């Protein structure tokens, strides 16, 4: 039998979504086909240390992967034959481990914003997910909206503030933030996910404190017009042609103002999900087409979850945000939407690994413009 493909499940990271990644990583680890893949768990702790975690010490049934304190510290390197290897920093830790593909199951800054992707490009190893460009622009809510709008996809009105300008002239920044907008508005860090640092502002007096908190997470913040809207999501999977799943709808329970971090991950009754979303045939076709359009406009690869608002008054969709490494927890919507569209979890992971390997081979075959 042919050798199994060695897949590094990379989890943890230095973002505010570290704990979400531990849950996503556990789910991916549990569902990867062990008949096809040799799975190698590698964690990044909150200080940035990379560690190889012995699979034999990990309970496959646990809800979140551990970061073992005594696990050997590793780094990526090139082996003698040119293959990427996990190299122990301490020679006594373990032998170098040759790897074929990295599955980064991480969310947020320094994880899905192009930084890890750039490192993996330099290491010349295949990896699941979008490349450096798409990861970076998709992570930045402002830039993603600008590109989507340029491609003809509607977006809700919003303003952008920088922490530098806000600190220099708070009064002028607050005035600029509300220009042309009406209550309620949403305050969002531009480069965070999982609803971290997001506030629904219902009085102008609350705008300043909301911005103060959002600037804890990013140097650029959106102030976006609140819309009486339904929250619709679509999962997109790469391949010979782009495949958009059936859409789902998130309905936060009444005790949550919106689909917050608490509603997503801490409250088991935080939201009701309609899968498929209760849309008519034309609406379903429209939002799936928009999701593919956004995926292409941002030059994404492999997978993404694209989120929209459906305005209750106008019946129009507008682009909210895109996640190039969406959650893969047991309750995450990307794998659930794919499963509802005929792609079971295990098959989805297998397809993603092979997409990563195919893309790597295509890029590796390009002329580099220099002689080796």
N, C-alpha and C positions, 0 to 999 in steps of 0.2 A: 504494500500500500504506500502511496506517495506520502511524503512527510507532511505533517500538519502545518498550517500557516500559523506562525507565531504572532499573536495579537497582544500588544501592550494595552491594557485598560488603564488609562491615565486619569486619575481622579484627585480631588482636593482642590488645591490652588490657593491663591492669596487674595481672592475677592471676598466680598460680603456674602457671596452665594456658596461658600465653602461647604456648609452643611448640606445644602441641596445636592451638591455634587457627590457627596458620600452616599446619598440615597440613590441617585441616578447610577452611580458606578456599581452599586450592589445589584441593581436590577439588570444591568447589561452583563455583568459577570455571571449572573444566574441563567441568563437566556442564550448566551453564546453557545453554539453547537460544538460540544467537546469532541465530537467525532471528526470535525473538520479543523478545529482551531485548538492550538495550545495557548492557554490564556495566562498572561503574566501581569499581575496587579502591580502597578507603580503609583505611589502617592506623591503628591506635593503638599507639604505641610504649610502652615500659615506663615512660616518664616522663609519659605521658598526651597526647603531641602527636598530633593528627590530621593525616594527610598523604594527599594524592591521589597515587596511583602510576600512572604512565603504563602502560596495558595493553600498549603496543608494546614495553616494556622487560621484560615478564614472560614467561618461558618457560612455555607452557601445560603442558608435560610434567613440570615440577618437582614434587617431593613436598611442598614447603613454600613458601608465598608469602614473598617478601622484604619487608623494610621498607627502602625505598631512602633512604639518608641525605640525598640532595640533593633529595628530592621536596618539592614546595611544601606548606607547612602550610596547613590549611584549617579552617573552622568552619562549623557549620550556621547558616543565616540564612533570612529570608523575602524572597522576591523581590518586585518591584513588583506582580506579578499575584497575589501571595499564595501562590505555590508555594514549596515548600522548595528551597533552593539550597545548594550547597557554595560558600562564599565564601572566596576566597584572603585570607589575612591580609596578605600582601605584594601590593600592586596589580599589580606586574610579573609575578607568578607565572603566572596564567592567568585567563581570564574566569570569572565565576560559572557554575556548572554546575547546571542545573535537574534535579531528581531526582523520581522517582515513589514509590519504595519502598526501604527499607533491609533488607537481609538480614544481621542480626548473626550472624556465625559465630564466636562468642566464648563462652568458658566460664569459670565461676568468679566470685568477687567482683568488683564494679565492672564486670561484663559481663552476667551473666544473673540478677542478683539484684534487678532492678527499677531500678537506677541509670541504666543506658543507656536502658532503656525509658521512664523518666521524662523523660529529655532528649529522646527522640524524640517523646514526647507533647507536650512544650512546643514543639517545632519544627513540630508538626502535620504529620507525615509518616507514611505507612503503613510498617509494619515487620512482619517475620515473627516469630512467636512470641507467647508469652503477654504479657499486660499487666503493669502495675506490681505489682498485688496478687498475682497468681498467681506471678509471677517471684520476688517476695520471700519468700512463704511456702513455695514449693517449694524454694528454695535453702537454707532453714533446716531441717535435718534434724529438729530437735526439733519445730518448729511443724508441719511437714508430717506427722510421725507423729501428733501430737495431732489434727489435722484428719481424717486418714485413720481413726484409731481412733474418733473421734466419729461418722464416717459408717458405722461398722460393719466396717471392714477391720482384720483382726488385725495387731498389731505385736509384735515381740519385746520382752521387758522391757529397760528401760534407765534410766540415771540421767543427770542433767545437772549439770555443774559450770561455774562461771564463773571466769575468771582472777582477778577481784577477790577472790572468796572463797578461791580456792586460794592466792593470795599472802598473804592475811591469816591463814589457819590451814590449813597444809598437812596436818597430822595429821587434823584433823576432816574436811577435804575428802576425803582418801583413805578414811576410814572410811565416809563417806556414799556414796562411789563404789562400794564393794563390797557395800553393804547389800542383802541379798536376791539377790545374783548369785553365780554360781559360775564357776570357770575352765573354759575360756578366756573372756575378754571381748575386745571390740574397742573401741579408743579412736579416736574420730573427731572432727575439727573439725566444728562444725555447719554452717559455710558454706563448704565447699570441695567440689570434685568431682575426678574422675579419680583417686580414691584417694590424693590428696596428704595427707600427715600422718596416715595411718591406720596403726594398729599392732594386731597380734594379740598379746594378753598371755596368756602361759601360766603365769606365776608371779607372785604378788602383789608380789614385789620389783621386777618389771619395770614395774609400773603407774606409779609416780612418774616415771621417765624418759620413758615413753610420753606421759604427760600434759604433761610439760615440752615435748616436741617438738610435740604437737598444739596447745598454746597459742601456739606460734610463728605459727600460721596463723589463729587465731580467738580471740575472747574468751569463747566458749562451746563446750564440748566434751561429746560424748556418751560414756558408758561403757555399752556394749550387751552383753547376754548373747550369748555365742557359741552358735550352734546347729549341730548336725550336720545340715547342710542342703545342698541343691542350689541353685545360683544361676540363677534364671529371669528372663528379660527379655521385655518386650512393648513394641512400638512402637505408639503411638496417633496417628492422623491425624484432624484435624477435618474437618468438612464438614456436609452436610445431616443426617447422622447420624455419630456417632463410629465410626471404624473401628479395630479392634484387629488387629494382625498376628498371624501364628502366632508362638508363643513360641520363644525360643532358650534354650540352656543353656550356661553357661560352666563349663569344667572346667579350673581352673588346673593346670599341670603340677606334678609332685611337688616340684620345687626351689623353688616359690613357695608360701608359707603361705596366700595368698589371692590374689584377682585385684587385685594391687597396681598402682601406676603403672608399675613396671618390666615387669610381665607384660602390661599393656595396650599400652604404647607403645615400650618399648625392647627387649624380647625377642621376636623373631619366632616363637619356639616357646613363648611364655609361657602359652598356654592352648589347649585344644581346644574348638571350638565345635560344638555339635550344633544344626543348623538344618534342620528344626524340632526342638525339644526332644523327647526321648524320654518323652513323657507319654501317658497313655491319653486317650481322647476326653473323658471327664468332667473330668480334670485340665486339659486344654487349654481347654475351655470355661470352666472355673472361673477360671483365671488371666487369660484375656482379659476376662472380665466384671469381675474385680477391677481390672484396669488401667483400664478405662473408668470404673469407680466412683471410683477415685482421681483421675483426670483431671477428672471433674466436681466432686468434692468440693473440689478446690483451685482450681476455676474457671479451668482452663488454656485456652489457645487454640492452634490450629494444629497443634502437635506436642508430643510428649513421649515419652521412654522411661521406662517404669515397671519398677522392679526389685523382685523378690520373693525370699524364701527359701522353699524347699519342705522342711519338716522331714522327715528320713528316717525318724524314729521314728513320728510322728503322722500323716504324710501331709497335713498342713495347710500352707497358704500363709500367709506373713506379709509385710507390706509392708516393704521396705527403704528405698528412696529413689526420687525422681523427678528426671529431668533435663529441664528445659524447653527447653534448647538443647543437645541431645546431640551427641556427636562426629559429624562428617561426613567423617572421613578415609577412605582407601581400605579400611580394615579395620574401620570403625566399625559397630556392630550396628544402629543405627537404620535407615540406608538398606538394609543387608543384609536385615533382617527385612521391610521393606516390599517389597523386590524379590522375596523368597520368597513374599510374599502377593499378588503380581500388580501391584505398583506400581513400575516401573523407576525408576532414579535420576533421569534427566532429567525424566520425568513427575512424579515426586515434587516436584522443585524448582519446576516450573511450577505445580503445584497450590498449593504453599505461598505463592508470590508472589501468586497470585490470591486465596487466602484472606486474605492480609494486606490487599490492596486492598479486598476486600469488607467486611472488618471496619472498616477506616478509613472507608469511605463510610457505613456504618451509624452509626458513632459521630459522624461529622461532621454528620450530618443531625439529631442530637438538639438540642433546645432547650438553650441554654447558661445560661439564667437571667439573662442580662444583655443589654442592647442594644448593638449595635456602633456 
